[in-house]
């Protein structure tokens, strides 16, 4: 017959294992919050910004950029990683445009040709989100797990002059990955996903900034 203490320990161990199974099998939502990542390293053939006063219109799909991500791996697949990147995208675009154009004003909506002329604008720059594909996979090790996130971000920009004619139209994309600790219950995946998103945003906007800055059609 087993001693009472041994039986009690086995009972406690069984309860702990049962609790661990419940935690690992039940899904949690770990929200990922990427930070703004405007273009920094801009290679330009010109030493000055694009002159003039420009209207910036950012499409609603940028502010509404949100994805519900699940791990493609078996590890951590019970959890979701909701990622809202709208604010980070919006701020990143604004700061990038300000680094390339001399004067930028953001109106409430797209301006007509008459409004552009009346406001003394050189033209209007419109931005929209063309791609946002975040992925994550995790692996559980002996002591701790790791997560790897791969994110693709794309933007499209169209520039019209004060007469309404399209003088520039381009699309650029960025693809970056990030690795990190999965955490005790896979919560670390949210930070990894957010970091990869910020990296991809910066990559896409740096390419866009270089195209805009070097576009001769935007300069006198």
Residue frames as qw, qx, qy, qz and C-alpha x, y, z in Angstrom:
[[0.000, 0.889, 0.458, 0.000, 0.00, 0.00, 0.00],
 [0.419, 0.518, -0.033, 0.745, 1.40, 3.45, -0.98],
 [0.289, -0.336, -0.441, 0.780, 2.22, 5.98, 1.70],
 [0.130, 0.837, 0.483, -0.222, -0.22, 8.87, 1.99],
 [0.108, -0.751, 0.209, 0.617, 2.40, 11.44, 0.94],
 [0.245, -0.135, 0.764, 0.582, 3.22, 9.58, -2.27],
 [0.191, 0.575, 0.783, 0.138, -0.46, 9.32, -3.18],
 [0.003, 0.876, 0.259, -0.408, -0.94, 13.03, -2.48],
 [0.180, -0.568, 0.444, 0.669, 2.02, 13.97, -4.69],
 [0.236, 0.143, 0.839, 0.468, 0.75, 11.82, -7.54],
 [0.125, 0.752, 0.641, -0.087, -2.67, 13.43, -7.21],
 [0.060, -0.838, 0.013, 0.542, -1.15, 16.94, -7.34],
 [0.235, -0.335, 0.654, 0.636, 1.02, 16.01, -10.33],
 [0.244, 0.414, 0.831, 0.279, -2.00, 14.67, -12.19],
 [0.074, 0.868, 0.420, -0.254, -3.89, 17.91, -11.57],
 [0.155, -0.712, 0.285, 0.623, -0.95, 20.01, -12.77],
 [0.258, -0.061, 0.790, 0.553, -0.64, 17.97, -15.96],
 [0.192, 0.636, 0.743, 0.080, -4.36, 18.28, -16.59],
 [0.011, -0.885, -0.169, 0.433, -4.16, 22.04, -16.12],
 [0.223, -0.500, 0.521, 0.655, -1.22, 22.26, -18.51],
 [0.274, 0.252, 0.835, 0.405, -3.13, 20.35, -21.17],
 [0.124, 0.817, 0.548, -0.130, -6.07, 22.74, -20.84],
 [0.109, -0.815, 0.110, 0.559, -3.82, 25.80, -21.17],
 [0.238, -0.329, 0.681, 0.609, -1.99, 24.45, -24.22],
 [0.212, 0.341, 0.856, 0.326, -5.09, 23.22, -26.01],
 [0.094, 0.843, 0.486, -0.209, -7.30, 26.25, -25.40],
 [0.484, 0.474, 0.219, 0.703, -6.74, 29.13, -27.79],
 [0.231, -0.731, -0.230, 0.600, -5.85, 32.67, -26.80],
 [0.445, 0.813, 0.205, 0.313, -5.73, 35.85, -28.87],
 [0.555, -0.484, 0.036, 0.676, -2.39, 37.62, -28.68],
 [0.346, 0.916, 0.198, -0.038, -2.68, 41.02, -30.34],
 [0.666, -0.007, 0.179, 0.724, 0.27, 42.22, -32.41],
 [0.057, 0.960, 0.188, -0.197, 0.90, 45.97, -32.55],
 [0.700, 0.242, 0.136, 0.658, 3.51, 47.02, -35.13],
 [0.208, -0.727, -0.084, 0.649, 5.16, 50.42, -34.76],
 [0.488, 0.858, 0.019, -0.160, 5.49, 53.00, -37.52],
 [0.691, -0.257, 0.438, 0.514, 8.45, 52.44, -39.82],
 [0.427, 0.870, 0.029, -0.247, 8.88, 55.27, -42.33],
 [0.806, 0.453, -0.044, 0.379, 11.54, 55.30, -45.03],
 [0.483, -0.802, 0.138, 0.325, 14.92, 56.35, -43.64],
 [0.435, -0.356, 0.571, 0.598, 17.59, 55.39, -46.15],
 [0.572, 0.736, 0.315, -0.176, 16.41, 57.14, -49.34],
 [0.514, -0.171, 0.471, 0.696, 18.77, 57.05, -52.31],
 [0.365, 0.850, 0.331, -0.188, 18.02, 60.05, -54.51],
 [0.618, 0.318, 0.239, 0.678, 19.66, 61.68, -57.51],
 [0.003, 0.783, 0.138, 0.606, 18.54, 65.06, -56.18],
 [0.361, 0.058, -0.556, 0.746, 19.82, 66.99, -53.19],
 [0.283, -0.041, 0.243, -0.927, 16.48, 68.70, -52.50],
 [0.376, 0.326, 0.808, -0.316, 12.93, 67.59, -51.83],
 [0.184, 0.479, 0.684, 0.519, 10.26, 67.68, -54.52],
 [0.019, -0.061, -0.167, 0.984, 9.19, 71.34, -54.53],
 [0.374, -0.288, -0.433, -0.768, 5.68, 72.69, -54.19],
 [0.471, -0.102, 0.545, -0.686, 2.60, 72.18, -52.08],
 [0.383, 0.035, -0.857, -0.343, 1.12, 68.70, -52.44],
 [0.722, -0.243, 0.163, -0.627, -2.13, 67.11, -51.24],
 [0.115, 0.224, -0.965, 0.071, -1.80, 63.67, -49.68],
 [0.780, -0.105, -0.012, -0.617, -4.78, 61.29, -49.77],
 [0.032, -0.262, 0.957, -0.119, -4.43, 57.93, -48.01],
 [0.578, -0.153, -0.614, -0.515, -7.01, 55.29, -48.92],
 [0.695, -0.439, 0.211, -0.529, -9.30, 53.84, -46.25],
 [0.963, 0.028, -0.267, -0.003, -7.87, 50.36, -46.83],
 [0.427, 0.448, -0.537, 0.573, -4.65, 51.54, -45.20],
 [0.310, -0.408, 0.440, -0.738, -6.31, 52.56, -41.92],
 [0.861, -0.123, 0.119, -0.479, -8.43, 49.40, -41.95],
 [0.590, 0.407, -0.696, 0.022, -5.51, 47.01, -42.44],
 [0.562, -0.395, 0.587, -0.428, -6.16, 44.15, -40.04],
 [0.653, 0.208, -0.696, -0.213, -5.51, 40.44, -40.25],
 [0.805, -0.401, 0.312, -0.307, -6.32, 37.41, -38.07],
 [0.451, 0.556, -0.698, -0.017, -3.22, 35.21, -38.17],
 [0.915, -0.315, 0.207, -0.145, -2.82, 31.59, -37.07],
 [0.283, -0.592, 0.721, 0.222, 0.43, 29.69, -36.90],
 [0.735, 0.383, -0.427, -0.362, 0.99, 27.47, -39.92],
 [0.291, 0.296, -0.882, 0.223, 2.84, 25.03, -37.66],
 [0.610, -0.424, -0.664, -0.082, 1.25, 22.56, -35.26],
 [0.435, -0.306, -0.456, 0.713, 2.90, 24.35, -32.34],
 [0.008, 0.341, 0.216, -0.915, 0.87, 27.38, -31.20],
 [0.101, -0.207, -0.684, -0.693, -1.80, 26.68, -33.83],
 [0.213, -0.606, -0.757, 0.116, -4.54, 26.84, -31.21],
 [0.179, -0.646, -0.230, 0.705, -3.88, 30.54, -30.73],
 [0.419, 0.774, 0.345, 0.325, -4.66, 33.54, -32.93],
 [0.431, -0.323, -0.007, 0.842, -2.56, 36.63, -33.52],
 [0.247, 0.879, 0.401, 0.071, -4.84, 39.53, -34.52],
 [0.479, -0.203, 0.107, 0.847, -2.70, 42.29, -36.03],
 [0.192, 0.918, 0.342, -0.061, -3.95, 45.83, -36.59],
 [0.604, -0.099, 0.198, 0.765, -1.42, 47.67, -38.73],
 [0.222, 0.823, 0.425, 0.306, -3.55, 50.58, -39.94],
 [0.251, -0.961, 0.008, 0.113, -2.19, 53.25, -37.62],
 [0.604, -0.459, 0.432, 0.489, 1.41, 52.15, -38.18],
 [0.533, 0.374, 0.550, 0.523, 0.92, 52.14, -41.97],
 [0.096, 0.925, 0.321, 0.178, -0.75, 55.56, -41.94],
 [0.366, -0.884, 0.161, 0.242, 1.96, 57.21, -39.84],
 [0.653, -0.220, 0.508, 0.516, 4.72, 55.55, -41.85],
 [0.455, 0.589, 0.490, 0.454, 3.30, 56.84, -45.14],
 [0.054, -0.985, -0.155, -0.052, 2.91, 60.40, -43.83],
 [0.478, -0.753, 0.308, 0.332, 6.45, 60.58, -42.51],
 [0.654, 0.042, 0.552, 0.515, 7.85, 59.06, -45.69],
 [0.337, 0.764, 0.413, 0.363, 6.04, 61.56, -47.91],
 [0.217, -0.974, -0.004, 0.070, 7.18, 64.44, -45.70],
 [0.606, -0.504, 0.416, 0.453, 10.78, 63.29, -46.18],
 [0.529, 0.212, 0.598, 0.564, 10.43, 63.44, -49.97],
 [0.142, 0.745, 0.444, 0.477, 8.08, 66.37, -50.66],
 [0.217, 0.291, -0.216, 0.907, 8.73, 69.99, -49.70],
 [0.347, -0.044, 0.355, -0.867, 5.21, 70.71, -48.41],
 [0.263, -0.206, -0.917, -0.219, 2.46, 68.19, -47.71],
 [0.431, -0.068, 0.294, -0.850, -1.15, 68.85, -46.71],
 [0.027, -0.166, -0.984, -0.057, -3.67, 66.12, -45.96],
 [0.423, -0.132, -0.119, -0.889, -7.21, 67.18, -46.93],
 [0.627, -0.030, 0.566, -0.534, -10.38, 65.48, -45.73],
 [0.800, 0.333, 0.499, -0.037, -10.92, 63.83, -49.11],
 [0.568, 0.142, 0.479, 0.654, -9.62, 63.74, -52.66],
 [0.052, 0.632, 0.065, -0.770, -9.50, 67.20, -54.26],
 [0.624, 0.685, 0.374, 0.043, -11.00, 68.26, -57.57],
 [0.593, 0.322, 0.162, 0.720, -8.95, 70.04, -60.21],
 [0.067, -0.821, -0.142, -0.549, -10.56, 73.35, -59.25],
 [0.665, -0.746, -0.007, -0.013, -9.72, 72.76, -55.57],
 [0.816, -0.113, 0.103, 0.557, -6.11, 71.92, -56.42],
 [0.377, 0.521, 0.158, 0.749, -5.73, 75.12, -58.40],
 [0.306, -0.838, -0.138, -0.430, -7.54, 77.25, -55.81],
 [0.758, -0.643, 0.038, 0.101, -5.35, 75.86, -53.02],
 [0.136, 0.865, -0.480, -0.050, -2.14, 76.46, -54.91],
 [0.819, -0.254, 0.514, 0.037, -1.29, 72.77, -55.03],
 [0.093, 0.528, -0.716, -0.447, 1.30, 71.36, -57.40],
 [0.583, 0.053, -0.715, -0.382, -0.69, 68.14, -57.41],
 [0.761, -0.361, 0.252, -0.477, -2.15, 65.30, -55.41],
 [0.243, 0.352, -0.902, 0.060, -0.51, 62.11, -54.16],
 [0.830, -0.212, 0.004, -0.516, -2.76, 59.12, -53.47],
 [0.046, 0.373, -0.913, 0.159, -1.63, 56.07, -51.47],
 [0.866, -0.147, -0.050, -0.475, -3.37, 52.71, -51.13],
 [0.504, -0.401, 0.761, -0.078, -2.49, 49.34, -49.64],
 [0.654, 0.377, -0.501, -0.423, -1.84, 46.73, -52.32],
 [0.782, 0.013, -0.622, 0.039, -0.73, 43.82, -50.14],
 [0.320, -0.566, 0.556, -0.518, -0.57, 42.78, -46.50],
 [0.901, -0.017, -0.403, -0.157, 0.17, 39.10, -45.94],
 [0.232, -0.635, 0.644, -0.359, 1.47, 38.12, -42.47],
 [0.891, -0.023, -0.443, -0.097, 2.47, 34.54, -41.62],
 [0.273, -0.654, 0.608, -0.358, 3.89, 32.91, -38.53],
 [0.883, -0.014, -0.467, -0.041, 5.15, 29.46, -37.56],
 [0.391, -0.710, 0.472, -0.346, 6.45, 28.22, -34.22],
 [0.758, 0.136, -0.629, 0.105, 8.52, 25.34, -32.90],
 [0.655, -0.693, 0.145, -0.264, 8.55, 24.15, -29.31],
 [0.458, 0.505, -0.678, 0.274, 11.99, 23.23, -27.97],
 [0.612, -0.206, -0.707, 0.288, 13.00, 21.36, -24.83],
 [0.284, -0.328, -0.454, 0.778, 13.31, 24.48, -22.66],
 [0.224, 0.612, 0.199, -0.732, 11.56, 27.13, -24.74],
 [0.607, 0.525, 0.565, 0.194, 9.97, 27.60, -28.15],
 [0.175, -0.337, 0.272, 0.884, 10.71, 29.95, -31.03],
 [0.485, 0.705, 0.485, -0.180, 8.51, 31.70, -33.58],
 [0.311, -0.139, 0.457, 0.821, 9.34, 32.94, -37.07],
 [0.373, 0.736, 0.416, -0.382, 7.17, 35.50, -38.84],
 [0.340, 0.049, 0.538, 0.770, 7.24, 36.37, -42.54],
 [0.220, 0.747, 0.432, -0.454, 5.33, 39.45, -43.69],
 [0.358, 0.249, 0.493, 0.753, 4.76, 40.96, -47.12],
 [0.066, 0.755, 0.357, -0.546, 3.58, 44.57, -47.40],
 [0.394, 0.257, 0.497, 0.729, 2.85, 46.49, -50.59],
 [0.093, 0.699, 0.285, -0.649, 1.79, 50.05, -51.41],
 [0.438, 0.492, 0.518, 0.546, 0.64, 51.76, -54.59],
 [0.120, -0.623, -0.145, 0.759, 1.04, 55.48, -55.25],
 [0.398, 0.612, 0.510, 0.454, -0.49, 57.67, -57.92],
 [0.218, -0.497, -0.089, 0.835, 0.47, 61.29, -58.48],
 [0.330, 0.730, 0.510, 0.313, -1.63, 63.78, -60.46],
 [0.292, 0.059, -0.031, 0.954, -0.64, 67.33, -61.28],
 [0.164, 0.366, 0.381, -0.833, -2.86, 70.36, -60.75],
 [0.448, 0.242, -0.393, -0.766, -4.47, 69.72, -64.14],
 [0.849, -0.022, 0.317, -0.423, -5.53, 66.21, -63.13],
 [0.755, 0.476, -0.442, -0.091, -3.07, 64.39, -65.38],
 [0.912, -0.375, 0.115, 0.118, -1.25, 61.32, -63.98],
 [0.278, 0.847, -0.445, 0.087, 2.46, 62.11, -63.81],
 [0.110, 0.418, -0.877, 0.211, 3.56, 59.11, -61.77],
 [0.879, -0.177, 0.000, -0.443, 2.16, 55.69, -60.93],
 [0.415, 0.412, -0.796, 0.158, 4.08, 52.94, -59.16],
 [0.865, -0.425, -0.063, -0.259, 3.76, 50.01, -56.75],
 [0.277, 0.536, -0.732, 0.316, 6.40, 48.70, -54.37],
 [0.873, -0.380, -0.226, -0.204, 6.54, 45.84, -51.91],
 [0.007, -0.628, 0.693, -0.354, 8.62, 44.70, -48.99],
 [0.913, -0.179, -0.340, -0.140, 9.11, 41.24, -47.51],
 [0.057, 0.595, -0.649, 0.470, 10.83, 40.69, -44.18],
 [0.788, -0.273, -0.552, -0.022, 11.10, 38.02, -41.50],
 [0.199, -0.650, 0.467, -0.566, 11.71, 38.06, -37.77],
 [0.699, -0.106, -0.698, 0.112, 12.56, 35.43, -35.15],
 [0.216, -0.530, 0.416, -0.707, 11.98, 35.42, -31.42],
 [0.023, -0.032, 0.921, -0.388, 11.06, 33.51, -28.28],
 [0.356, -0.391, -0.707, -0.470, 7.61, 31.94, -28.31],
 [0.367, -0.421, 0.326, -0.762, 7.11, 32.51, -24.60],
 [0.253, -0.107, 0.890, -0.364, 5.58, 30.19, -22.07],
 [0.484, 0.438, 0.711, -0.262, 2.18, 30.01, -23.83],
 [0.485, 0.416, 0.552, 0.536, 3.02, 31.18, -27.35],
 [0.002, 0.925, 0.289, -0.245, 2.39, 34.82, -26.45],
 [0.366, -0.562, 0.340, 0.659, 5.80, 35.84, -27.80],
 [0.462, 0.338, 0.665, 0.480, 4.58, 35.28, -31.34],
 [0.127, 0.919, 0.373, -0.030, 2.76, 38.61, -31.30],
 [0.245, -0.839, 0.241, 0.422, 5.99, 40.58, -30.83],
 [0.479, -0.155, 0.687, 0.524, 7.71, 38.59, -33.59],
 [0.352, 0.613, 0.655, 0.268, 4.81, 39.24, -35.97],
 [0.008, -0.967, -0.172, 0.187, 4.75, 42.95, -35.16],
 [0.369, -0.649, 0.419, 0.517, 8.50, 43.29, -35.73],
 [0.458, 0.112, 0.722, 0.506, 8.37, 41.57, -39.13],
 [0.236, 0.812, 0.525, 0.101, 5.48, 43.85, -40.16],
 [0.138, -0.932, 0.058, 0.331, 7.41, 47.00, -39.25],
 [0.441, -0.398, 0.595, 0.542, 10.48, 45.75, -41.13],
 [0.411, 0.386, 0.724, 0.398, 8.44, 44.96, -44.25],
 [0.103, 0.926, 0.349, -0.101, 6.71, 48.36, -44.08],
 [0.246, -0.802, 0.287, 0.463, 10.03, 50.19, -43.97],
 [0.467, -0.109, 0.713, 0.511, 11.35, 48.10, -46.87],
 [0.338, 0.625, 0.656, 0.252, 8.34, 48.85, -49.07],
 [0.009, 0.967, 0.210, -0.143, 8.28, 52.57, -48.27],
 [0.375, -0.626, 0.397, 0.556, 11.99, 53.06, -48.85],
 [0.413, 0.158, 0.720, 0.535, 11.56, 51.67, -52.35],
 [0.162, 0.816, 0.539, 0.133, 8.54, 53.90, -52.90],
 [0.216, -0.895, -0.004, 0.391, 10.36, 56.98, -51.56],
 [0.414, -0.358, 0.543, 0.637, 13.25, 56.42, -53.97],
 [0.331, 0.441, 0.709, 0.439, 10.90, 56.08, -56.94],
 [0.013, 0.920, 0.390, -0.023, 9.06, 59.27, -56.04],
 [0.336, -0.792, 0.154, 0.486, 12.17, 61.26, -55.26],
 [0.362, -0.284, 0.625, 0.630, 13.82, 60.27, -58.55],
 [0.409, 0.612, 0.662, 0.142, 10.72, 60.75, -60.72],
 [0.261, -0.057, 0.198, 0.943, 11.64, 63.62, -63.04],
 [0.117, -0.537, -0.608, -0.573, 7.97, 64.19, -63.87],
 [0.427, -0.757, -0.475, 0.135, 7.40, 65.54, -60.36],
 [0.424, -0.540, 0.007, 0.727, 10.04, 68.24, -60.61],
 [0.319, 0.858, 0.024, -0.402, 10.09, 71.44, -62.67]]
